[in-house]
Amino acid sequence: MTGKYTDTTFDFVIIGSGFGGLCSGFILADEGYSVCIIEKNKQLGGNLQVFSRDKVIFDTGVHYIGSLDEGQLQHQFFKYFQLTDKLKMKRMDADGYDIIRFPDGKEYKYGMGYDNFIKILVTDFPEEKLAIRTFCDKIQEICRLFPLYNLEENISPEYINNTEFREINAEAYIASLTNNVRLQNVLAGSNPLYAGVKNKTPLYVHALILNSYIISSYKLVDGSSQLATLMARNIRQRGGELIKNRKVTGGVFDDEGLLTGVTLADGSMIKGKNFISNMHPAATIDIFGESRFLGAYRKRVKALENTISSFSMYISFKKDSFPYMNHNVYYYMVEDVWSGTHYTTEKWPEGFFICTPASSANESFAEGMSVMTYMRYEETEQWAQTFNTTSEVTSRGSDYEQFKKQKEELILVELEKLYPGIREKIVDVYSSTPLTFRDYIGNYDGSMYGILKDSNEPMRTFINPRTKIPNLYLTGQNLIFHGILGVTIGAFVTCFNFVDSKKIIDKVKNA
């Protein structure tokens, strides 16, 4: 590996093969640039990584994708990336792709399409039609303010042009629409998609993410890693290089402060003219050296609050024992859907996200189930000095395994209430903690979605793709917003520093 690239200087070296890094690599390679993507893990894709237990494929981060109907935004992006005819996808239940369930057993369904979304909720809240319609109108109004979200070429790095919208708080706005507390919680019920915090999360985050799923929701059949595999293939077809299982440890600079290369853990170097980091901005600062960044920028980035992490449980089922669910369930044991990020260990968990992965082998019965619930990094801090991935396998010890088993049991008790008899259908149970997120994704605290956006200080949490190192840029979930759609948009924003934005947007529109 070392010798192969000794004499090569790439136009772009991209650090991290999360979907934002892959999208950036494709855009640049498609425009004729030489591209090299470096990934520290054995598997490409960041949150697209999957794993298999008992012959069941489990997704680690991407459980469903929105905006994939013909002509919709992510569909157009996927056509541009030449993915649509190769992806195995399954459209979710139109009359309830997400179900919000509360402690009293009452369930509320999110319907696909705004008219359907309103119609279904109005049947549960007949006196609240105006509030529900006003909510949907506001969501769509906010989405229209984002140029690239609408494939418009007038792109500003300040991706909401009106300060007022950056400062609207999601929970406060929803509460202003209606005095019906249950409806307030239903309209915010899918907030684990962005780890929403009651007094901080801006309405635009809620709007951009919820809108993409309301207009259409899909599962990726047989796992989300197909996205990474297909993107890698398309990048290679355009002359791009992808290096797996190599960790970037530092940068090499010339006398003028320009990056000329990155050093890898094996002692080798990859040379480049421009560099894009798909890592968390704080991790990027550490790798390239704090002295290379302005003190005020460095302090701001390192002081930014990250979203909470997750405890994830993966269940494999006996054959044909548990029906496949073509929807997701947001299950709450408390009335307030915003309270989970501030749980107490005595009352953990307060709620969780449940889905059954789609498999081409069996459309009627689920092969497995994924359950995710909030967990703070501090709960696993006593094992913080350990590190464990498929590339570097180590044990965290029996006390760590016991900790996981105790947490698994607490979740199983609740699942048994929701699905009586589920234990009898289980082959085995596996789980991951914030440490797993930390080790595989590279966030110091295992944050699910990176930097927490704050309606109280919107510009403080704004991350510019440019850095003070002239040829080092940022991309990924911290730039615009997270998720497949968010990092796709972020990749375009980053690449517009190098390519003609109008030309590229036209390519996407006409794909």
Secondary structure, 3 states (H helix, E strand, C coil): CCHHHCCCEEEEEEECCEHHHHHHHHHHHHCCCCEEEECCCCCCEHHHCEEEECCEEEECCCCCEECCCCCCHHHHHHHHCCCCCCCCEEECCCCCCEEEECCCCCEEEECCCHHHHHHHHHHHCHHHHHHHHHHHHHHHHHHHCCCHHHCCCCCCCCCCCCHHHHCCEHHHHHHHHCCCHHHHHHHCCCHHHCCCCCCCCEHHHHHHHHHHHHHCEEEECCCCHHHHHHHHHHHHHCCCEEECCCCEEEEEECCCCCEEEEEECCCCEEEEEEEEECCCHHHHHHHHCHHHCCHHHHHHHHHCCECCEEEEEEEEECCCCCECCCCEEEEECCCCCCHHHHCCHHHCCCEEEEECCCCCCCCCECCEEEEEEEECHHHHHHHCCCCCCCCCCCCCCHHHHHHHHHHHHHHHHHHHHHCCCHHHHEEEEEEECHHHHHHHHCCCCCCCCCECCCCCCCCCCCCCCECCCCCEEECCCCCCCCHHHHHHHHHHHHHCCCCCHHHHHHHHHCC
